[in-house]
């Protein structure tokens, strides 16, 4: 049974950076793609970034050029580097690999 454990959220000022991580326990099938989603208060969950098992990436238009999805296969961990954070980026961020979801990590952007 695969479990995903997230960390690395927090409070940051506008323009700041965070790098949430998502560590997987258990064996991850190599065919699984991965993604980061976010859900702001009162809004629907939206897809932020994806990476296929082959390494191709895709991003929500509003985060292109600021966010980068990556993975470390040796550590069974995926990351979301977030630079130039804006107040509208504030949300709970969730990782997903195949059908498995992380528990979510809160990102707050405020001065």
N, C-alpha and C positions, 0 to 999 in steps of 0.2 A: 504494500500500500504506500503510494507516494504521498508525502506531506511537503507542503511549501511553507516556509517560515520567513516572514518579511522583517526587515529592520531598516533603519536609516532615514526615516521620516523626521519631521521636527518643525521648529519655527525658524523662519529666515526672513530677513528684510528684502524688500523688492530689489531685484538685481542680483540677489545672492544665488548660491548653488547648494544642491543636495544630491546625494547619490543613494537612493534606496537600493537594497539588495534583496534577493529572494533565493534562499538556500533550499535545495531539495534533498530530502532524505528518502532513501529507497532508490531503486533502479528506474531511471528515466529512459523510456524507449527512444531510440535515436530518431525516429520519424516525427517525434513531437515538435511542433513549432512552439513559440513562446510569445507572450504579449504582456503589456502593461495597460491597465484600464484605470480610470478614475471616476469617482462619483462625488460631486459637490453636493452640499446640503440642498435638498429640494429639487435636485436635477437627476436625470437619468444617467446611468453608468455609460461612459463613452470609451472607445478604444483610443489609446494614446500612441502606442508603438507596437510593432510586431517584428519578429525575426523568424524566418523559416529555418528548418533544420539545415538547409544549405547556406544560411547566412544572409539571405536577402532581407532587407529591412524596409519598413514602411512607417510613415508617421502622420499623425493628425496635422492638418495644415497649420494650425495655430502654434504648434511646438517645433515645426521644422527649423533646423538651424540652431535650436537651443537645447533640445533633448537628444540623447543618444542611448539606444538600447545595445547591450552587449552581454556576453556570457563568458564564463570560465568553465570549460568542461571538466577540467581537473578538479575543480572545487564544487562542481554541480550547482553552480550559482549563476544567476542572471542579475543584471544591474540596469538601472535607468539613471544615467547622468543628466541632471537637470541644471542648466545654467540660465542666467538672465531671468530668474523667476519673477512672475507677475502676480498680483493679487488674484487674478482670475484663474491661476493655476492651483489655487488652494482646493484641496479635496482629499478624500481617502483614496490612496493608490493601491491597486490590487495587481498581483502578478498571476499569470495563468500559464500553465504548461500542459498541453493536451487538454484533458477534461478537469484538471486539478487547479484549484484556486488557493492563493494565499489568504491570510486572515485580514490583510489590509494594514496600511500604515498611513498615519495622518500627516499631511503636509499643510502647513499654515504659512502664508506669506503676508506679512504685516510689518509696518514700521512702528 
